[in-house]
Amino acid sequence: MPSGFDVLSQVLNSLHLAGSISEVFSPATPWGFSFPASDHARLLVVTRGRVHFALEDQPGSALDLGPGDVVAVAHGDALSIRDDPRSPVHPITEHRSADVAHGSHRLRGGQTEFIPVCCELSGGRMNLVTKNLPPVIFCPGSDEQVRRWLEPAVRILAAEGFCSVPGRQAVLDHLASILFIQVIRTWVAGLREGEGGWLRALNDPQIAAALEAIHAEPGAGWTVENLAARGGMSRSAFAVRFHALVGATPLEYLTRWRMQRAAAMLEDDGIPLKQVVASAGYASETAFRAAFKKWVGVAPGAYRNRPRTAAGLTDGSGRPRPAAGLTDGSGRPRPTVPA
């Protein structure tokens, strides 16, 4: 699937995926931490011992995690982790604040070891990657495919996690991004027909060719006809297959990608609005403003100037989410935002 994964690379690169790992946790029992809702995706990597995981207020989301297991919380839902389902939980911010204040290491030295990871994509909850992912993705460490990419990552984490060598944080942050990409790739590989939105379409060479064209040149004057030609299909057959796989018409999807890239560009205060407008393929700022407000809900200027939440693991916040289910890598994702 070289073409399809080129599209995924284009999306992740253009949406400025940034990962961060604050530290390796190894608390003494009993322990329990709650993480607040966040605008960013989270990963939890268990390297030693057992961790009981659950989304807050979602009883069906509970998982008993062991060494090598990875869980992704794609939409940043509030969650709790603990050594035992009966152990009380306390906000992780309280523990981190206490550790900083007293210079202690109370989150180290236990029998269990895990690594929380924050993964931020430009555009927040509107980005085209996480919005097509299920609320929770579980990658079991017992799976040979998971173990193949996770074990090297864990070795680096073990080497870097407790050291103070210059460049440590840069290595950990890059590794966080790699872990998130690997989780997405593992999930995409296990999708069934009708699941995953445009991510599932990456497995179809003809539709992937059209997606690659859209992502490479979003400002071009694409039509259904010339996109169909990229996939070597007739207009009618292409339109039907594209909608079946992606869940939107080709031109609806084009609008989504243009607006997503525009949102990412607006998060960079150094990019002038006229450049954003041209990149999105609009002839006038007026037309672009109207399209952007329809898609995002606010005007471009208001979006650029909105308050921004911290990307940290332990003190992020966000609005309450709808009820979320659990998937082992093949569950149905939430619907996408209409174009």
PyMOL commands that set and color helices and strands:
alter all, ss='L'
color gray80, all
select helices_A, chain A and resi 2-14+59-61+92-102+124-126+130-132+144-161+168-189+198-201+205-216+224-230+235-246+250-266+273-279+285-296+300-305
alter helices_A, ss='H'
color red, helices_A
select strands_A, chain A and resi 18-20+32-35+41-48+51-55+63-65+70-73+79-82+90-91+113-120+136-139
alter strands_A, ss='S'
color yellow, strands_A
deselect
rebuild
show_as cartoon
